[in-house]
Amino acid sequence: MSYSLTGKLVVAISSRALFDFEEENRLFESSDDSAYMKLQLDRLGNAAQKGVAFPLVKKLLAFNEEGEQRVEVVILSRNDPVSGLRVFRSAKHHGLHLERGVFTRGRAPYHYLRSLHANLFLSANEDDVRATIDAGFPAARVYPESSKTAESHPHEIRIAFDGDAVLFSDEAEQVFQSKGLLAFVDHESKNAAIPLPPGPFKPLLEALHRLQRTTSEQGMRIRTALVTARSAPAHERAIRTLMAWGIDVDEAMFLGGLAKSEFLREFEPDFFFDDQTGHCQSAASVAPTGHVVSGVSNRQKSEDPKN
């Protein structure tokens, strides 16, 4: 009987997000893939150091119990198959039970996300993340230099999300950027009872919500937080949107322009997702961080002739 991923929380992750391959990547960027492959083969017996997403993956796999596998983590990498040997050996060395991987040797890997039924793709490659989001899957560009100190709370996964252009669409953000704060507040107040359209990370929040309901108090737990620059009265539409979706978050922070990093320091997330590079760069100093390359802010950046 064939194995099925249906109904599981499936996380696809690149090798650079899971392990610290920054030195190897610098060689790849300055040389070619043959030199990179040789270096990886030469280091086959040396386990790679843990990367920024390693603590998150380790906690996710802890949801799996004897006879019941709730979470699947799959390596999805531009690496060549030979370099993939080191990825699996490194996983085994660090006690991660990973069985599945797809290695594309330079080809964009997002094509395989549909076959994997993936709920999330984490990668250090911005182009791959952008293509994945455009294809309709939640994805984030990890900051390899992010703080890896958020490994507390061993029996609880903590994930924090920005709202607009992440959990929600960028509908309101477009109003803010084109017409300013007063127009944004007026727009959100008038539409408070109308749920926002979903953003790219709604499917991940739904999958986490389903996983949360299958666990007991004695096992691994999930704690989620909405961390947004919205403030009253624009907070109401965000809350009502989550209610309309039938999804609870454990904490909500409506910061009205306050620095998110100080609040993330207290929440101690295993991962934080935001669409704004400024917020991501600040957050990366206190928590593992992923840039969601989505929404009007990132479209403007990509369309700027200087970029």
N, C-alpha and C positions, 0 to 999 in steps of 0.2 A: 504494500500500500504506500502510495507516494505521500511525502510530507507536505503539509499545508501551512502557509503563513496567515491564513484567514483568521481574523479575530484576535491576533496578537498585536502587541505594540512593537512595531518594527522600526529600528533605528539603523540607517545606513551611515557609515562614517568613513572618511578618508584616513589613510595611514598617518598623514601629518597632523590630523586632529586628535588621533588616539595616542600617537607616540611623538617624541621629540626628534623629528628628522630635519631640523632646520639647517644643520651643517651640510647634510646630504643634499638638501634642496638648493643651497647656495652653489654647490658644485654643479648641479643640474642646470641652473640658470646661467652660470658662467661658462659652461662647457657644452656637453651634449648628453643624451641618455645613455650612451655606451659607457662613459666615465662614471656616471651615476650607478649604472647596473654593476660595474666592476667593484665600486666601493661597497655597495650593499652586499655583494657576494663575499667580498673580503671580510666583512663584518658579520657574516652569517652566525658565527658562534657568539657574538656579543649582543646581548639583549638591548634594545633601544630603551631609553629612559621614558618615563611616563609623560604623555602630552596633556594638553589643557583639558581634553574631554575624558581623560582616563577615569577620574573619580566618578563622574556621572555614569559612565558605562558600567563600572564595577557595581554601583548601587542598583542600576537597572537590572543587571543580571541576577541580583540577589532576590528578585521577585520570583525567580524560577525555583520550583520545588520538585521533589521526586514525583514523577508522573504528571506534572502540570507545568508546562512551559508557557508563561504569559508574555515573555519578552524575547525578541530575537534581535541580536546585533550582528550586522553584516558589514564586512569591509567592502567598500566601494571606492576603488582607487584608480588613478591614472598610472599607477606603477605597472611595471611589466610583471609577468607571472614569476620570474626568478626572484625579483626583489620582494615579491609577495611571500616568499619562503621566510624571509626575516621578520615580516609582520606577524605571521602565525607563530613563529618561534618566540618572538618577544611576548606575544599574548600568553603563550603557555608558561613562559618564565615568570610572568607577573600574576599568574593564577586566574587569567580570564578564559572562560570556556567559550571560545569562538570556533564555529564550525564552517561558516559560509563566507565566501569572498568572491568578488568580481574584480578582475584586474584588466585594464583596457589599454595599457601602454600608450598613453597620450591621448586617446580618444575620449571625448566628453562622456563621463560616466552616467549622466542623468537619464539616459535612454532606458536604463535597467530598473529605474525606480518603480515603474508601474508593475513590472513582473514581480518585484519584491514586496508590493503592497506597503511601501514605506510611509511611515508617519512623520519622519524627519530625516534630513540629510545634513550632516555637519562636514564642512570642508574648509581648508585654508585657501582655496582658489575662488576668487570673487567671480570670475566668469562662469564657473560651474554652478555657483550659488544662484547667480542671476538667471541662468538658463533653467535651473531647477524650479525656481519660483515662477518663471514665465510658463513652465509646463504644468503648473498647478500643484506643486508639492511644497510643504514647509521646508525651508532650508536656511542656513545661516553660515556666514563666513566667520570662523573662529579666529580669535586673536591668540596666536601661539604664545605670545608673551604675557597673557593674562595671568593674574594671581592664581596660584593653585592651592591657596590656603583654605579654601572652603571645603574641607574634607571632614568637618565636624558633623554631628548628628548622624552617626553611623546607621541608624535604623529609619532614617527619613530622607527622602529626596526633596529638595527645595528648588523650585523653578520660578523665576520671576519674568514677567512679560510686560513690555510696553503695550499701550493700547492701540492708538491710531497707526495704521499701516503695518501692524503686527497681528494683534488679535482681531482688530476691526479694519475695515477698508480705510483708504486715505481720503474718503469723502470730506470729512470735516477738516483734515489737514490742508486740503486744497483751498478751502474757504479761508483758513487762517493765513496761508502764505500769499494768497492773491488779494485779500481784502483787510487783513489785520485782525487783532485780538477782539475788538468790540464786535465786528461782524461775525467772528467765530462764536462768541458767547451768545449773540442774538440768534444765530442759526441753530445752535445746539439747544437753546432754551425753547425755541419754537417747535423743534423736532424731538423733544425729550421723550415722547411716548412712541416714537417710531424707531425700531431697532436699526442699528447701523448694519450695513452689509458686512459679511464676513471678510476678514483679512486672511493672509496666507497661513497664519498659525492657528486658526480656529480648529482645523482637523487634529493638530497635536494636542490642544487643550481638551478636545473631546475624547481622544484616545487616553489621555492621562486620567480624565474623569471616570472613564469605564474601568481602567485598571484600579483606580482608587476604590471603586465599589466592590472589587473582587477580593480585596485584602482584609486581613483581620488586624485588630489592634496589637496582636503579638508579633506580627511580621513587619515587613517593610511598609512604610507609609509614604504618602505624597502630600506635600504642602505647596500650594501655589499662591502667587501674589501678582496683582496688577499694580505696576509702578508707572504712573503716568503724569505728564505735566499738566493735565487737566486739573481744574479746581471748580468749586461751586460757582455758578449753577450748572456748568457743563458736565459735572460728575454724574448727574442723574441719567443722562442718556447712556452712558457706559454701563451703569448698574442695570438699567432696564434691558439693555441688549443682552447681557449675560443671563438675566432672568428669562428672557424670551427664548434663549437657546437651551434653557434647562441645565445650565452649568454653574456650579458654585466655584468661587475662588475663596481661599482661606483669609487672605489679607488684601486690602486695597489701599493704595497710597495716592492721594490726589495732591500733588506737590506744588502746582501753580508756579513753576519756575525754580523751585528749590533744587539744589544739586542732588541728583539721584544717588550718587556714589555713597553719601553718608548714610542714607537709608538702607542701601544694599549691604553696607558694612554690618549693619545691625541684623538684617534678615539672613545673611550668610547663605546666599543661593549656591546651589551646585552649578547653575547656569542662569544667565540673564540674557534676554533677547530684546534688541532695540533696533529701530530703523535709522537712527541718527548717529552718524559717525562720531560726533562730539560726545554724545552720551556714552557711546561704546568705549571710546578712548579713556574717558574718566572712570567708567565702571570697571574696566580691565585692571585697574590698579588694586581693586578690592575683591573681585570675583571673576570666575570664568565667564567670558562674554562672547556673544555671537552677534554679528551685524546682519540684520535681515535686509537684504538688498532689494527693497520694495518701496512703492509709494512715490509721491511727487518729489520728495527730497532727493531720492536716488535717481529718478528720471532726469531731473534738472542737472544733476552732477554729470550723468552720462552724456547729456546733450550739449554740455558746455564745450565750445571749441577749444578751450584751453586744457581740457582733460583728455 
